[in-house]
């Protein structure tokens, strides 16, 4: 459980660019190394949080790299990439 204030304090766009854009691209649609097109994603927030936390396929698990608030913020940011 993380507080809304802690999640809102995270620069999720910067984190996404640092950790995710290498495979997903800055707009979420690059699909390198099997990365999913985040612009077409329909998964709920809790599932997105779980995938970032545990990793999936070639995706790195971020549980020991990012804080829980950062993971939730990043999952919320990926929702803004949807078309």
TIMI-2910 file (N, C-alpha, C, CB; in pm, 1 decimal, decimal comma, always signed):
<rs>
+----------+----------+----------+----------+----------+----------+----------+----------+----------+----------+----------+----------+------+
!      n_x !      n_y !      n_z !     ca_x !     ca_y !     ca_z !      c_x !      c_y !      c_z !     cb_x !     cb_y !     cb_z ! resn !
+----------+----------+----------+----------+----------+----------+----------+----------+----------+----------+----------+----------+------+
!    +84,5 !   -118,7 !     +0,0 !     +0,0 !     +0,0 !     +0,0 !    +88,5 !   +124,4 !     +0,0 !    -95,9 !     +0,2 !   +122,5 !  Unk !
!    +55,2 !   +214,3 !    -87,8 !   +129,1 !   +340,1 !    -96,7 !    +29,1 !   +455,5 !    -92,8 !   +216,2 !   +345,6 !   -226,8 !  Unk !
!    +74,5 !   +569,7 !    -45,1 !    -14,5 !   +684,6 !    -36,5 !    -22,2 !   +756,5 !   -170,8 !    +32,7 !   +781,1 !    +73,2 !  Unk !
!   -133,4 !   +820,8 !   -193,7 !   -152,9 !   +899,1 !   -315,3 !    -47,4 !  +1008,3 !   -324,3 !   -294,4 !   +960,2 !   -319,0 !  Unk !
!    -15,9 !  +1070,7 !   -211,2 !    +85,0 !  +1177,6 !   -209,6 !   +221,4 !  +1125,4 !   -254,3 !    +95,8 !  +1238,9 !    -68,8 !  Unk !
!   +258,9 !  +1006,4 !   -208,1 !   +387,7 !   +948,6 !   -248,1 !   +390,6 !   +916,7 !   -396,8 !   +416,8 !   +822,1 !   -167,3 !  Unk !
!   +280,0 !   +865,6 !   -448,9 !   +271,8 !   +833,4 !   -591,9 !   +276,2 !   +962,1 !   -674,1 !   +142,1 !   +753,3 !   -623,4 !  Unk !
!   +201,2 !  +1062,5 !   -631,2 !   +196,4 !  +1189,2 !   -704,1 !   +330,3 !  +1263,3 !   -702,7 !    +88,7 !  +1277,9 !   -645,4 !  Unk !
!   +414,3 !  +1236,6 !   -603,8 !   +544,3 !  +1303,8 !   -592,5 !   +648,9 !  +1247,9 !   -689,1 !   +595,7 !  +1292,2 !   -450,6 !  Unk !
!   +620,0 !  +1134,7 !   -750,8 !   +714,9 !  +1067,9 !   -840,4 !   +710,6 !  +1131,1 !   -979,8 !   +684,0 !   +916,4 !   -849,1 !  Unk !
!   +827,8 !  +1153,7 !  -1037,7 !   +836,0 !  +1198,6 !  -1177,1 !   +830,9 !  +1072,9 !  -1264,4 !   +968,5 !  +1283,7 !  -1204,4 !  Unk !
!   +710,7 !  +1024,9 !  -1288,4 !   +692,1 !   +896,7 !  -1357,3 !   +737,6 !   +902,1 !  -1502,8 !   +546,0 !   +855,1 !  -1351,2 !  Unk !
!   +722,8 !  +1015,4 !  -1567,0 !   +767,5 !  +1026,8 !  -1706,0 !   +919,4 !  +1009,3 !  -1713,9 !   +725,5 !  +1163,7 !  -1765,9 !  Unk !
!   +990,7 !  +1071,2 !  -1621,5 !  +1136,9 !  +1057,5 !  -1617,4 !  +1176,7 !   +912,7 !  -1590,9 !  +1197,0 !  +1149,7 !  -1509,2 !  Unk !
!  +1110,1 !   +847,4 !  -1495,3 !  +1139,9 !   +707,3 !  -1465,5 !  +1112,7 !   +618,4 !  -1586,4 !  +1057,3 !   +659,5 !  -1345,7 !  Unk !
!  +1001,9 !   +643,3 !  -1654,0 !   +968,4 !   +565,1 !  -1772,7 !  +1077,5 !   +579,7 !  -1877,7 !   +832,4 !   +608,8 !  -1830,2 !  Unk !
!  +1120,9 !   +702,2 !  -1899,6 !  +1225,3 !   +725,8 !  -1999,9 !  +1356,3 !   +657,3 !  -1961,0 !  +1248,5 !   +876,5 !  -2018,2 !  Unk !
!  +1386,2 !   +654,2 !  -1831,4 !  +1511,3 !   +592,5 !  -1784,0 !  +1506,8 !   +440,0 !  -1790,5 !  +1540,4 !   +636,4 !  -1640,9 !  Unk !
!  +1394,4 !   +380,7 !  -1754,5 !  +1387,6 !   +235,9 !  -1736,7 !  +1311,3 !   +160,6 !  -1844,5 !  +1326,2 !   +206,5 !  -1607,0 !  Unk !
!  +1217,8 !   +224,1 !  -1910,7 !  +1126,0 !   +151,2 !  -1998,4 !  +1139,1 !   +185,6 !  -2146,7 !   +986,1 !   +177,4 !  -1955,2 !  Unk !
!  +1180,3 !   +309,3 !  -2175,6 !  +1181,8 !   +356,6 !  -2314,3 !  +1278,4 !   +278,2 !  -2401,9 !  +1217,9 !   +503,2 !  -2318,3 !  Unk !
!  +1378,3 !   +215,7 !  -2344,8 !  +1474,7 !   +138,4 !  -2423,8 !  +1405,1 !    +28,7 !  -2505,0 !  +1581,0 !    +76,1 !  -2331,8 !  Unk !
!  +1298,7 !    -28,2 !  -2450,5 !  +1223,6 !   -132,4 !  -2521,3 !  +1085,5 !    -85,0 !  -2567,8 !  +1207,9 !   -253,7 !  -2431,8 !  Unk !
!  +1017,8 !     -6,4 !  -2483,9 !   +882,2 !    +38,4 !  -2517,9 !   +881,6 !   +165,7 !  -2601,4 !   +802,0 !    +60,8 !  -2391,7 !  Unk !
!   +992,7 !   +239,7 !  -2604,5 !   +997,6 !   +366,7 !  -2675,2 !   +936,5 !   +477,3 !  -2591,2 !   +925,7 !   +356,2 !  -2809,0 !  Unk !
!   +964,6 !   +600,7 !  -2625,3 !   +914,8 !   +715,6 !  -2548,2 !   +763,2 !   +727,1 !  -2553,8 !   +977,3 !   +844,4 !  -2599,6 !  Unk !
!   +703,7 !   +678,5 !  -2661,9 !   +557,7 !   +686,1 !  -2676,9 !   +489,3 !   +554,6 !  -2640,9 !   +521,6 !   +724,9 !  -2819,9 !  Unk !
!   +568,9 !   +451,4 !  -2606,4 !   +512,1 !   +324,1 !  -2564,0 !   +483,0 !   +225,7 !  -2675,1 !   +388,8 !   +349,0 !  -2490,8 !  Unk !
!   +520,6 !   +259,3 !  -2798,3 !   +481,8 !   +174,2 !  -2911,6 !   +598,9 !   +116,5 !  -2991,5 !   +394,9 !   +252,5 !  -3003,9 !  Unk !
!   +717,7 !   +109,5 !  -2931,9 !   +836,6 !    +66,5 !  -3006,0 !   +849,0 !    -85,9 !  -3017,7 !   +960,3 !   +121,7 !  -2939,4 !  Unk !
!   +812,7 !   -160,2 !  -2917,6 !   +807,3 !   -307,5 !  -2920,4 !   +942,5 !   -375,0 !  -2947,8 !   +708,6 !   -351,5 !  -3025,4 !  Unk !
!  +1048,1 !   -332,8 !  -2881,4 !  +1179,8 !   -395,6 !  -2894,3 !  +1189,1 !   -510,7 !  -2792,1 !  +1295,5 !   -290,0 !  -2871,9 !  Unk !
!  +1259,3 !   -616,6 !  -2826,8 !  +1281,3 !   -731,6 !  -2737,4 !  +1152,1 !   -792,4 !  -2683,7 !  +1367,8 !   -689,9 !  -2621,2 !  Unk !
!  +1047,0 !   -790,3 !  -2764,2 !   +921,3 !   -850,0 !  -2721,9 !   +834,0 !   -760,4 !  -2635,3 !   +949,4 !   -974,2 !  -2648,7 !  Unk !
!   +874,0 !   -634,4 !  -2617,2 !   +794,6 !   -540,5 !  -2536,0 !   +658,2 !   -519,5 !  -2600,7 !   +868,6 !   -404,2 !  -2519,9 !  Unk !
!   +556,2 !   -511,0 !  -2518,8 !   +420,3 !   -488,8 !  -2567,2 !   +401,2 !   -343,2 !  -2607,8 !   +317,6 !   -528,2 !  -2460,0 !  Unk !
!   +308,6 !   -321,7 !  -2698,9 !   +270,8 !   -186,8 !  -2740,6 !   +178,4 !   -130,5 !  -2633,3 !   +201,2 !   -186,7 !  -2882,5 !  Unk !
!   +231,1 !    -40,3 !  -2553,3 !   +154,8 !    +13,8 !  -2440,9 !    +42,4 !   +106,0 !  -2485,3 !   +246,6 !    +88,0 !  -2347,5 !  Unk !
!    +46,8 !   +153,3 !  -2610,3 !    -61,3 !   +238,9 !  -2658,9 !   -189,0 !   +158,5 !  -2680,8 !    -19,9 !   +308,5 !  -2789,1 !  Unk !
!   -175,3 !    +26,5 !  -2691,6 !   -290,3 !    -60,8 !  -2715,8 !   -326,6 !   -143,9 !  -2593,3 !   -262,0 !   -152,8 !  -2833,0 !  Unk !
!   -256,3 !   -123,8 !  -2485,1 !   -278,4 !   -202,1 !  -2363,2 !   -417,1 !   -175,3 !  -2305,2 !   -170,4 !   -170,1 !  -2258,6 !  Unk !
!   -479,0 !   -280,3 !  -2256,7 !   -609,9 !   -267,9 !  -2192,6 !   -608,6 !   -328,7 !  -2052,3 !   -717,8 !   -335,4 !  -2278,4 !  Unk !
!   -489,4 !   -367,3 !  -2003,2 !   -483,5 !   -432,6 !  -1872,4 !   -514,6 !   -333,0 !  -1761,2 !   -345,2 !   -496,0 !  -1849,8 !  Unk !
!   -577,0 !   -379,9 !  -1654,1 !   -608,1 !   -290,3 !  -1542,7 !   -481,5 !   -248,6 !  -1467,7 !   -706,4 !   -357,7 !  -1446,4 !  Unk !
!   -493,3 !   -140,6 !  -1392,6 !   -379,2 !    -84,1 !  -1320,0 !   -311,2 !   -186,6 !  -1230,5 !   -424,0 !    +34,1 !  -1236,6 !  Unk !
!   -388,4 !   -266,3 !  -1157,1 !   -326,5 !   -362,5 !  -1065,1 !   -242,9 !   -466,6 !  -1139,5 !   -434,1 !   -432,5 !   -981,8 !  Unk !
!   -284,2 !   -504,8 !  -1258,1 !   -207,2 !   -600,8 !  -1336,6 !    -80,0 !   -535,2 !  -1391,3 !   -292,9 !   -657,0 !  -1452,3 !  Unk !
!    -89,4 !   -410,9 !  -1429,1 !    +27,4 !   -337,1 !  -1476,3 !   +130,2 !   -321,7 !  -1364,2 !    -14,3 !   -199,0 !  -1529,9 !  Unk !
!    +82,8 !   -289,2 !  -1245,1 !   +171,1 !   -278,8 !  -1128,2 !   +241,8 !   -412,7 !  -1105,0 !    +90,5 !   -236,7 !  -1001,2 !  Unk !
!   +167,1 !   -521,8 !  -1112,0 !   +224,7 !   -655,1 !  -1089,5 !   +331,2 !   -688,3 !  -1193,8 !   +114,4 !   -761,8 !  -1091,8 !  Unk !
!   +306,2 !   -652,8 !  -1319,4 !   +404,1 !   -681,4 !  -1424,7 !   +532,4 !   -600,9 !  -1404,6 !   +344,2 !   -650,9 !  -1562,7 !  Unk !
!   +519,0 !   -476,1 !  -1364,1 !   +638,4 !   -395,8 !  -1338,0 !   +712,0 !   -451,0 !  -1215,7 !   +600,9 !   -246,5 !  -1316,4 !  Unk !
!   +638,7 !   -486,7 !  -1113,2 !   +697,5 !   -538,0 !   -989,3 !   +770,8 !   -670,3 !  -1011,4 !   +589,1 !   -556,1 !   -883,4 !  Unk !
!   +704,9 !   -765,0 !  -1079,4 !   +759,6 !   -900,8 !  -1096,0 !   +834,4 !   -921,9 !  -1228,1 !   +647,8 !  -1001,3 !  -1086,4 !  Unk !
!   +811,3 !   -832,0 !  -1325,8 !   +867,9 !   -853,4 !  -1457,8 !   +782,5 !   -951,0 !  -1535,6 !  +1011,6 !   -904,3 !  -1447,9 !  Unk !
!   +811,8 !   -963,7 !  -1664,7 !   +737,9 !  -1058,6 !  -1749,2 !   +820,6 !  -1084,1 !  -1873,2 !   +595,2 !  -1004,8 !  -1786,7 !  Unk !
!   +841,8 !  -1210,6 !  -1905,5 !   +924,3 !  -1242,8 !  -2021,4 !  +1064,7 !  -1187,4 !  -2001,4 !   +861,5 !  -1186,5 !  -2150,9 !  Unk !
!  +1110,8 !  -1107,9 !  -2095,3 !  +1243,8 !  -1046,9 !  -2086,0 !  +1245,2 !   -920,9 !  -2000,0 !  +1294,9 !  -1013,9 !  -2224,4 !  Unk !
!  +1126,9 !   -875,9 !  -1957,8 !  +1119,8 !   -752,5 !  -1879,3 !  +1177,0 !   -773,0 !  -1739,3 !   +974,7 !   -703,2 !  -1870,2 !  Unk !
!  +1260,3 !   -680,1 !  -1699,9 !  +1323,1 !   -681,9 !  -1568,3 !  +1218,9 !   -666,8 !  -1458,0 !  +1427,8 !   -570,8 !  -1557,6 !  Unk !
!  +1227,9 !   -744,4 !  -1350,0 !  +1142,6 !   -717,0 !  -1233,2 !  +1200,2 !   -596,6 !  -1158,5 !  +1133,0 !   -842,8 !  -1138,1 !  Unk !
!  +1117,8 !   -498,5 !  -1133,7 !  +1165,0 !   -373,2 !  -1073,8 !  +1145,5 !   -366,2 !   -923,1 !  +1095,0 !   -257,7 !  -1137,4 !  Unk !
!  +1104,9 !   -475,5 !   -860,7 !  +1077,4 !   -474,3 !   -715,6 !  +1198,0 !   -434,6 !   -632,3 !  +1029,5 !   -610,3 !   -671,1 !  Unk !
!  +1318,0 !   -464,1 !   -676,7 !  +1436,9 !   -427,5 !   -599,1 !  +1508,7 !   -306,2 !   -658,5 !  +1533,1 !   -545,9 !   -591,8 !  Unk !
!  +1450,0 !   -246,6 !   -761,8 !  +1510,9 !   -131,0 !   -827,5 !  +1434,6 !     -3,3 !   -794,4 !  +1515,6 !   -151,9 !   -979,4 !  Unk !
!  +1302,8 !    -11,9 !   -794,9 !  +1217,0 !   +104,0 !   -769,7 !  +1136,4 !    +83,9 !   -642,3 !  +1122,9 !   +128,9 !   -888,8 !  Unk !
!  +1096,2 !   +193,9 !   -582,5 !  +1009,5 !   +186,2 !   -464,0 !   +868,6 !   +147,9 !   -508,5 !  +1008,1 !   +322,3 !   -385,5 !  Unk !
!   +786,2 !   +106,9 !   -414,2 !   +648,1 !    +72,7 !   -446,3 !   +575,0 !   +192,2 !   -506,0 !   +574,9 !    +22,9 !   -321,6 !  Unk !
!   +598,0 !   +311,0 !   -450,8 !   +533,3 !   +432,0 !   -503,4 !   +578,5 !   +458,8 !   -646,9 !   +565,1 !   +554,1 !   -413,7 !  Unk !
!   +705,1 !   +437,9 !   -675,9 !   +755,2 !   +458,2 !   -812,1 !   +693,1 !   +358,1 !   -908,8 !   +908,1 !   +446,4 !   -815,3 !  Unk !
!   +676,5 !   +235,0 !   -866,2 !   +615,5 !   +132,2 !   -951,3 !   +470,3 !   +167,5 !   -981,4 !   +623,7 !     -6,6 !   -883,9 !  Unk !
!   +395,4 !   +207,8 !   -881,1 !   +255,9 !   +246,2 !   -902,6 !   +248,5 !   +368,9 !   -993,8 !   +185,6 !   +274,8 !   -767,3 !  Unk !
!   +334,3 !   +466,3 !   -970,1 !   +335,7 !   +587,2 !  -1053,1 !   +367,6 !   +553,0 !  -1198,2 !   +438,1 !   +688,5 !   -998,9 !  Unk !
!   +461,7 !   +463,2 !  -1218,9 !   +497,5 !   +425,2 !  -1354,7 !   +382,5 !   +351,3 !  -1422,5 !   +623,5 !   +338,3 !  -1354,1 !  Unk !
!   +314,5 !   +265,1 !  -1349,2 !   +199,1 !   +194,5 !  -1405,3 !    +90,5 !   +294,9 !  -1445,2 !   +143,1 !    +91,5 !  -1303,3 !  Unk !
!    +68,1 !   +394,0 !  -1361,0 !    -30,5 !   +497,2 !  -1392,6 !    +13,5 !   +578,0 !  -1514,9 !    -51,7 !   +590,5 !  -1271,5 !  Unk !
!   +143,1 !   +604,3 !  -1525,7 !   +193,8 !   +677,7 !  -1641,4 !   +169,6 !   +600,1 !  -1770,3 !   +343,2 !   +707,0 !  -1624,9 !  Unk !
!   +188,1 !   +469,4 !  -1766,5 !   +168,1 !   +390,3 !  -1890,1 !    +23,9 !   +401,8 !  -1938,2 !   +204,3 !   +240,9 !  -1866,4 !  Unk !
!    -69,3 !   +424,2 !  -1847,9 !   -209,8 !   +441,6 !  -1888,6 !   -227,2 !   +569,0 !  -1971,1 !   -302,1 !   +446,1 !  -1764,6 !  Unk !
!   -142,1 !   +668,2 !  -1950,1 !   -153,3 !   +793,2 !  -2027,0 !   -104,8 !   +775,3 !  -2170,5 !    -73,4 !   +905,0 !  -1958,9 !  Unk !
!    -34,8 !   +666,9 !  -2198,2 !    +16,0 !   +640,1 !  -2333,2 !    -87,6 !   +573,5 !  -2422,3 !   +139,4 !   +552,9 !  -2325,8 !  Unk !
!   -195,4 !   +527,3 !  -2362,7 !   -299,5 !   +456,0 !  -2438,4 !   -371,3 !   +550,0 !  -2533,5 !   -400,7 !   +390,6 !  -2343,1 !  Unk !
!   -406,0 !   +494,0 !  -2649,0 !   -476,7 !   +574,3 !  -2751,2 !   -623,8 !   +543,1 !  -2750,9 !   -418,9 !   +549,1 !  -2891,2 !  Unk !
+----------+----------+----------+----------+----------+----------+----------+----------+----------+----------+----------+----------+------+
</rs>
